């Protein structure tokens, strides 16, 4: 029996990669795509409010100047952006557009009339934004019904897409993954030093719940003077989070690391004893995968996306979403049971090796491209 080789092994495609801004996630996709035979055109919807990716766009990727990419996305710009994308597709003549998030980039792609479109969910666009109001529901339905294929990093977002009308046979799940060689396993050693370090690298926006962690840390710090906290990143909730910590007199026990480069990031995971993600919304969190790959026990909110990764008591623990008191109890439990961290850390690393290896997972994206082209032939 003859088995057809995947098209991506020997078939050249012109692909427009259309994303909201330029993040570490975009770099990961573009860097891997630059190593394929395909010709990749990078289209950016808006300029970054904060520079969170310091690595340049890979040299083989062709950045496109167009009507967008100059400021934050505005709904009134939709007609102008749609007409300019039509112009670009006539000039570039792509084989497909890879676009996401759903309610902006993929929406503009669908309005342009170009087909085929491969829509990529960014997690929050389906888990949160799609249900925001009737307008967002209609946009989500329109985009998915005009998508040749859908890719997602978690089952929770795939299920949402199907509920909005996406054909389940034209979907694929693959965690975006991390470089598991870059994030090496932490070694837990016995030490006479009894300090305990909590670590969170989530952005300081309401959906990521860092304020919940701040409230919990205040209570933990009052009970244990040897616990400290590392917070990376920043965001619009910065003033609120600092006020919570300052008003309780624990600000001096918090280290604010700011925005950390990908090169330096593994060192920060190794400085910690416990990774915490209090996010209210997530698909497959890349920062969680980084923590798992670093062999760090993880304490995360009990939401569907996190339950796809964390088995309570095996490679980490879950706490009730938004419940600072439950988070306090779980932190104190983890501290009391730190002798188990070596075993839990090894299980965390094994989870990452099995499910979060970007080099393995990236092939599923190329297979999705193959499916799009095969269906349009």
C-alpha positions in Angstrom: 0.0 0.0 0.0 1.4 3.4 -1.0 1.5 6.0 1.8 1.6 9.6 0.6 4.4 11.6 2.1 3.3 14.7 4.1 3.1 17.7 1.8 5.3 19.8 4.1 8.2 17.5 3.4 8.5 18.3 -0.2 5.8 20.9 -1.1 6.6 24.6 -1.1 4.0 27.0 0.4 3.7 30.7 0.7 2.2 31.4 4.1 1.0 34.6 5.8 1.5 34.3 9.6 -0.9 36.9 11.0 -0.7 37.7 14.7 -1.7 40.4 17.1 1.8 41.5 18.2 5.3 40.1 18.7 5.7 37.9 21.7 7.9 35.0 22.8 5.2 32.7 21.4 5.3 34.4 18.0 9.1 34.1 18.0 8.8 30.4 18.7 6.5 29.9 15.7 8.4 32.1 13.4 11.8 30.7 14.3 10.6 27.1 13.6 8.8 28.1 10.4 12.0 29.9 9.2 13.7 26.5 9.2 11.2 24.9 6.8 11.1 25.1 3.0 8.1 27.5 3.1 8.2 31.2 2.4 6.8 33.0 5.5 5.3 36.5 5.5 4.8 38.0 9.0 1.8 40.3 9.4 1.4 42.1 12.7 -1.9 43.7 13.8 -0.6 46.1 16.4 2.6 47.5 18.0 3.6 46.2 21.4 2.4 48.2 24.4 5.4 46.6 26.3 8.4 44.9 24.7 8.2 41.4 26.0 10.3 39.7 23.3 13.8 41.0 22.8 15.0 38.5 20.1 14.7 39.9 16.6 12.3 38.4 14.0 14.2 35.6 12.3 16.1 36.8 9.3 14.3 34.4 6.8 10.9 35.7 7.8 9.6 38.5 5.6 8.0 41.3 7.7 5.2 43.0 5.8 4.5 46.7 6.1 0.8 47.4 5.8 -2.0 49.5 7.3 -1.8 47.8 10.7 1.0 47.3 13.1 1.4 51.0 14.1 -0.7 51.3 17.2 -3.3 49.3 19.3 -6.1 47.6 17.4 -9.2 49.7 17.1 -12.6 48.4 15.8 -13.1 51.4 13.6 -10.0 50.3 11.6 -11.6 47.0 10.5 -12.6 48.2 7.0 -9.2 49.8 6.3 -7.3 46.7 7.5 -9.6 44.4 5.6 -9.1 46.2 2.3 -5.3 46.3 2.8 -5.2 42.6 3.6 -7.0 42.0 0.3 -4.3 44.0 -1.5 -1.6 42.0 0.2 -3.1 38.6 -0.7 -3.3 39.7 -4.4 0.3 40.7 -4.3 1.7 37.8 -2.2 -0.6 35.1 -3.5 -0.3 33.0 -0.4 -1.4 29.4 -0.2 -2.9 29.9 3.2 -3.2 32.5 6.0 -2.4 31.3 9.5 -4.2 33.8 11.8 -5.1 34.3 15.4 -6.4 35.4 17.9 -9.9 34.8 16.6 -11.8 38.0 17.2 -9.2 40.3 15.5 -6.6 38.7 13.3 -8.6 35.7 12.1 -11.7 38.0 11.8 -10.0 40.4 9.5 -8.6 37.4 7.5 -12.1 36.0 7.1 -13.6 39.3 6.1 -10.9 39.7 3.4 -12.5 36.9 1.5 -9.2 35.0 1.2 -9.4 31.2 1.6 -8.1 28.9 3.0 -7.6 30.2 6.5 -6.0 28.2 9.4 -7.3 29.8 12.6 -5.2 29.5 15.7 -6.7 30.1 19.1 -4.6 31.9 21.7 -6.7 30.4 24.6 -8.3 33.5 26.0 -10.0 34.3 22.7 -12.3 31.3 23.2 -12.3 30.6 26.9 -13.0 34.3 27.8 -13.5 36.7 24.9 -15.9 34.6 22.8 -18.6 34.7 25.6 -18.1 38.4 26.4 -21.2 39.6 24.5 -23.5 38.7 21.6 -21.2 40.6 19.1 -18.2 38.6 20.1 -20.2 35.4 19.8 -21.3 36.3 16.3 -17.7 37.1 15.3 -16.4 33.8 16.7 -19.0 31.8 14.9 -18.4 33.6 11.6 -14.6 33.1 11.8 -14.8 29.4 12.7 -17.4 28.6 10.0 -15.1 30.2 7.5 -11.9 28.5 8.6 -10.5 25.5 6.7 -8.8 24.3 9.9 -8.5 25.1 13.6 -5.5 24.6 15.9 -5.4 25.0 19.6 -3.1 24.3 22.5 -5.7 22.8 24.8 -8.8 20.6 24.8 -10.8 23.2 26.6 -10.4 25.7 23.7 -11.0 23.0 21.0 -14.3 22.0 22.7 -15.3 25.7 22.7 -14.5 26.0 19.0 -16.6 22.9 18.2 -19.5 24.4 20.2 -19.2 27.5 18.0 -19.6 25.5 14.8 -16.1 24.3 14.0 -16.0 20.9 12.3 -14.3 18.6 14.8 -12.6 16.7 12.0 -10.8 19.9 11.0 -9.2 20.5 14.4 -6.0 19.6 16.0 -4.6 20.1 19.5 -0.9 20.6 20.2 0.7 22.4 23.2 2.9 25.2 22.0 5.6 23.7 24.2 9.1 24.8 25.3 12.7 24.1 24.6 13.2 21.4 27.1 17.0 21.5 26.6 17.0 25.2 27.5 14.9 24.6 30.7 16.9 22.0 32.6 15.8 20.2 35.7 16.3 21.9 39.1 18.2 19.9 41.7 16.7 19.9 45.2 19.4 19.6 47.8 19.1 19.3 51.5 20.1 22.6 53.1 20.3 24.1 56.6 18.8 27.3 55.1 15.0 27.1 55.7 13.9 30.0 53.5 11.2 29.1 51.0 10.7 31.0 47.7 7.5 31.2 45.7 7.7 32.2 42.1 5.2 33.6 39.6 6.0 34.8 36.0 2.4 35.6 34.9 1.5 39.0 33.5 -0.1 41.5 35.9 -3.5 41.5 34.2 -6.8 40.7 35.8 -7.2 37.3 33.9 -4.0 36.0 35.4 -4.9 36.5 39.0 -1.6 37.8 40.3 -3.6 40.0 42.8 -4.9 36.7 44.3 -1.4 35.5 44.8 -0.4 38.9 46.4 -3.3 38.6 48.9 -2.4 35.0 49.7 1.3 35.9 50.2 0.4 38.5 52.8 -1.3 35.8 54.9 1.5 33.3 54.4 4.2 35.9 55.2 2.4 36.6 58.5 2.5 32.9 59.5 6.0 32.1 58.2 8.8 34.8 58.3 11.1 32.7 56.0 8.8 32.7 53.0 9.6 35.1 50.1 8.1 35.8 46.7 9.5 36.5 43.2 7.3 38.2 40.7 8.4 38.7 37.1 6.9 40.8 34.4 4.5 43.7 34.9 1.1 44.9 33.7 -1.9 47.2 34.3 -2.5 45.8 37.8 0.9 46.8 39.0 -0.2 49.6 41.3 -2.9 47.4 42.8 -0.6 44.5 43.5 2.1 46.7 45.0 -0.5 48.4 47.2 -1.7 45.0 48.6 1.9 44.1 49.5 2.8 47.5 50.8 -0.2 48.0 53.0 0.5 44.7 54.8 4.2 45.5 55.3 5.6 42.6 53.2 6.9 44.5 50.2 10.5 44.0 51.4 10.0 40.2 51.1 9.0 40.4 47.4 11.6 40.6 44.6 10.3 42.2 41.4 12.4 40.9 38.6 10.8 42.9 35.8 10.9 41.5 32.2 13.4 38.7 31.9 15.0 37.6 28.6 14.5 34.0 27.4 18.2 33.4 27.8 18.1 34.3 31.5 14.7 32.9 32.4 15.8 29.3 33.4 17.9 30.7 36.2 14.9 32.3 37.8 13.0 29.0 37.9 16.0 27.4 39.6 16.0 30.1 42.2 12.5 29.1 43.3 11.0 26.3 45.4 7.4 26.4 44.2 5.9 27.8 41.0 2.4 29.4 41.3 0.0 30.3 38.6 -3.3 31.9 39.8 -4.7 32.4 36.3 -8.5 32.5 35.9 -8.2 31.7 32.1 -5.6 29.5 30.4 -5.2 27.0 27.6 -1.8 25.2 27.9 0.2 27.8 29.7 3.7 28.2 28.4 5.0 29.4 31.7 3.6 26.4 33.4 5.4 24.2 30.8 8.6 26.0 31.5 8.2 25.3 35.2 7.5 21.7 34.6 10.5 21.4 32.3 12.6 23.0 35.1 11.5 20.2 37.5 9.7 22.7 39.7 6.6 21.6 41.7 3.6 23.6 40.5 0.7 25.0 42.4 -2.0 26.3 40.0 -5.6 27.3 39.8 -8.1 24.6 39.3 -9.3 25.5 35.8 -9.7 23.1 32.8 -6.5 24.2 31.0 -4.4 23.5 34.1 -6.1 20.2 34.8 -4.7 19.0 31.5 -1.2 19.3 32.9 -1.3 19.0 36.7 -2.3 15.8 38.5 -2.9 16.9 42.1 -0.2 15.4 44.4 1.8 13.9 41.5 3.5 16.8 39.7 2.0 19.6 41.7 -1.2 20.8 43.3 -4.4 22.6 42.4 -6.3 25.3 44.4 -9.7 26.8 44.0 -9.7 29.5 41.3 -9.8 33.0 42.8 -9.7 31.7 46.4 -6.8 33.3 48.2 -7.5 31.4 51.4 -7.4 28.1 49.7 -4.1 29.2 48.0 -2.7 30.0 51.5 -3.6 26.5 52.7 -2.0 24.8 49.7 1.2 26.9 50.0 1.5 26.0 53.7 0.9 22.3 52.8 3.6 22.4 50.2 6.1 24.0 52.6 5.3 21.3 55.2 5.9 18.6 52.6 9.0 20.0 50.9 10.7 16.6 51.4 8.6 15.3 48.6 9.8 18.0 46.1 12.5 15.9 44.6 10.0 13.2 43.5 7.4 15.8 42.5 10.0 17.7 40.5 11.0 14.6 38.7 7.4 13.9 37.8 7.0 17.5 36.6 10.0 17.1 34.3 8.7 13.8 32.9 5.4 15.5 32.1 7.2 18.2 30.1 9.3 15.6 28.2 6.2 13.7 27.3 3.9 16.5 26.4 5.7 19.9 26.2 8.6 19.3 23.8 8.3 22.1 21.2 10.5 20.2 18.8 8.1 17.3 18.7 4.9 19.3 18.9 5.8 21.7 16.1 5.4 18.9 13.5 1.6 18.9 14.2 1.4 22.5 12.9 3.0 21.4 9.7 0.6 18.5 9.4 -2.2 20.9 9.9 -0.9 23.0 6.9 -0.8 19.7 5.0 -4.4 19.1 5.8 -5.5 22.6 4.7 -3.8 22.3 1.4 -5.0 18.7 0.8 -8.6 19.8 1.4 -8.3 22.7 -0.9 -6.9 20.8 -3.8 
